[in-house]
């Protein structure tokens, strides 16, 4: 049977955004051999728990919202978009389930930021002063280059044909559509990639401390948008679905 992947609806405030974006994540999951399962943000916690109990992995997608800065001990600045409590509540339930049972996690853009905060990390609330156009958007296929550690999980998915190796770092061309990023990585998360031009964290990986067997990959760019043109994007989804397919329930290290 195909592994079922829980994917929350991206936002509770913009139906048009959901119509554009959720099918892209679902399509990438399907093409990699998984079955996408939509989680409405209006579901009660018990309904979320029952639905995710039928899934073998979770994918946290992007969103036009920003994570509530109070979650990481900061006041919101003017550039910070309003939070989406409904999305945050669902993500929190999904992450708790995934970590309790060591279910594979793939987080993208907003999902990466929320994952990091959930682990006790912080965010940079606005990247506008930086030299890289991290807000480039979906119409720009390659916005900048990410330096990916060759020893990382993410690095193991790359090929020299797409990402040249320079001084133990792969140079991977990526798209970009965000104005916030990880500040301090959360507990148990390791930096796997940074933007070459300005050092912004572009990917983290790893589960809870001591739980090295838990597949957790969080990236700031959008591989679902570049599935057709990027072998790395296809490899990310393929590895995630493989991990979900072989997953068996196990207790995480506290």
N, C-alpha and C positions, 0 to 999 in steps of 0.2 A: 504494500500500500504506500501511496505517496505520503510523506510527512506533512502534517498540517502545521501551517505557520500563522500565528496570530498577528494581525496587523491592525492597530487602531486607526480609525478615521483620523486624518491629520489635525483637523480643527473643528471646534464647535461653533465657529463664528462666520465661516466663509464657505458656503456650499459649492460655489464655483471652483474654488481652490481644490476642494476634495474631489470634484469630478475630473479635474485635470491631473491631479497627482496620484491619488490612491491606485488607479488602474496601472500606472507605471510600475509601482512596487509589486502589485499582484502579477503583472505580466512577467517581470524578471523572476519571481519565485516560481511561476508555472513553467517557464522555459528552462529553469534549472532543475525541474523535476519535483517541485513541491506543490502543495495545495494551499492557496491563500485563504485565510479566514478573517472576514471583516468584523471588527469590534466597534460597534456604535458607542459614541461617548455618552449616550443617554442611558446606557445599561446600568442597572443597580449593581453594587459590588458583588452580590451573590451570583448574579447572572454572568458577570465577567469571570468570576472564579469557576463556574461550571463550564463556560465555553473554553477558557484557557486550559482547563483540565483535559480537554480533548486534543490539545495541540502539543507538538513535540519541539517547537521553537518559537521565538518571538522576534519580530522585526519592528523596531521603533522608527517611524518615518520622520521626515521633516515637517515643518509647520511655520506659518507666518507669525505665530506668537513667539514670545521670549519667555524663558523660565523665570518664575517669580524670584527676584533678587533676594527677597527675605529668606528664601531657602538656603542661601549661602552667605547670609549675614551682611547684606549690602542694601542700601536704599537705591531705588530706581533712579536712573538719570533720564534726561529728556529724550535721548535717542532710543531708549529701551521700549520695545513694543509692549502692549498690554499682555498680561499673562492669560493663560487659558486653563482655569482650574479643572474643568471637566477632562481635558486631555491629560493634565498632570496626574489627576487621580487614577485614571485608567493605566497610565504608564507605571505608576507606583505599584499598583496591584500586579501588573505583568512582571515587573522586575523582581518583586518579592517572590512570586511563584517560580520564576526562572532560577533565581539564586537558591531558593530552598531545595529545588530538585535538580539543579545543575543543567537546566535546559539551555541549549545554544541561544545566544543573543547576537543579533546584528543591529546596530544602531547607526542611523544616518542623520546628519545635520542637527536639527533640533533634538532628535533622539539621542545623539551623542552628547549633547550638552546636558540633557536631563539625566542621562545615565551617570555622567561625571558628578553632577550635583548630588544625585542619590547616593553616590559613594563618598560624599563628604568633601568634594572638590569645589572649586570656584570657577567663575566665568569672567572673561573680559566683556564688559557690557557693550562696547562699541569699538569697531576696528577702523572707523573712518580715517583717523590720522595716519594709518599705515600706508606704505607705498604700493601695496598690492590691492587690486580691485576685487576684494573678496565678495562683493555684491554683484558680480558680473551677470548672473542670472542664467536661465535655461537656454537662451538663444546663443550663448557663447560656449562652444564645444571645449575649448581649452583656455582656461583663465590664467593659470600659472603652473609651476612645477612643484611637486612635493618630493622631499628627500625622505625615502623610506629605508629604515634600518634593514640591512640584508639579513640580520639574525632574527628579525621579528617574524611573527606568524604572517603578517601582511606581506613582508618581503619574500616569504617562501612561495607566494602565489604569483609573483611577477616573473616576466621573461625579459632577457636582454633585448629582444626585438622591439619591445614597447618601452622599456625603462632601462636606460644604460646604467651600468654600475661604475660609480666613481667613489673611491675611498670608502668602501664598505656601505655606501648608500645608493639605492636605486633612485634615479631621477624620473619620476612618473608624472606625465602631463595629466592635469585634472581640471574638471569644471569647478565652478564655485558659485554659491548663492546664499551667502550668510553675512551678517554684520557683527556677530558675536563669536566667541571661541573659548576653548578651555583656558583657564588661567592657571590654577594649581590642580594637577591631576588628583582624582579621588583615591581613596585607599584601595590598594591592590591593582590599580591601573597603571600600565607602563606606556610611556610615549613611544609610538611606533613610527610616526612621520611628522615632519614639520614643513612648512612652506620654505622653499629655498631662499626666497627674496627677503622675507621679514621674520622668519622664525616662528610664525604662528603655528600652534599645535594643530595638526591635520588628522591625526589618528591616534587612538589609544587601544590597548588590548589587555586581556587578562581578567580573571575572575576575582573573587575575594582572596585576601591574603592566605596563602597556603593551599589554594584550590587551583593548582596549575592545570588540572585536567578539564576545567570548565571553559568551553569556547565562548569568548566574549570579544567581539570585534566592533569597534566604533569609529566611524570615519566621518569627516566633516564635509566631504564632497558628495555627489549624487551618482553612484554607479548605476542606478536604475535608468538614468537618463542616457548613459553612454554604453548601454548593454550591447548595442549593435556594433559600435566602432572600437570598443576597448576589450582586449583579451583579459585585462586585469579586472574589469567590471564583471565579466562573465565568470572569472575564476573566483571572485569574492562570493557571488551567489551560489556557485557550484559547491564550494567548500562548506558554506553555511547549510545548504540543504543536505549535503552528505552527513554533516555532524548531527542534524536533526533526524536523519534516517537511521543512524546507528545509536541514537540516544536511548538510554535506559535510566529509569529513576534512580537517583542516588542522593544521599544526604551531603550537603555542602559543609565545609569546615566552618565553624562559627567564628 
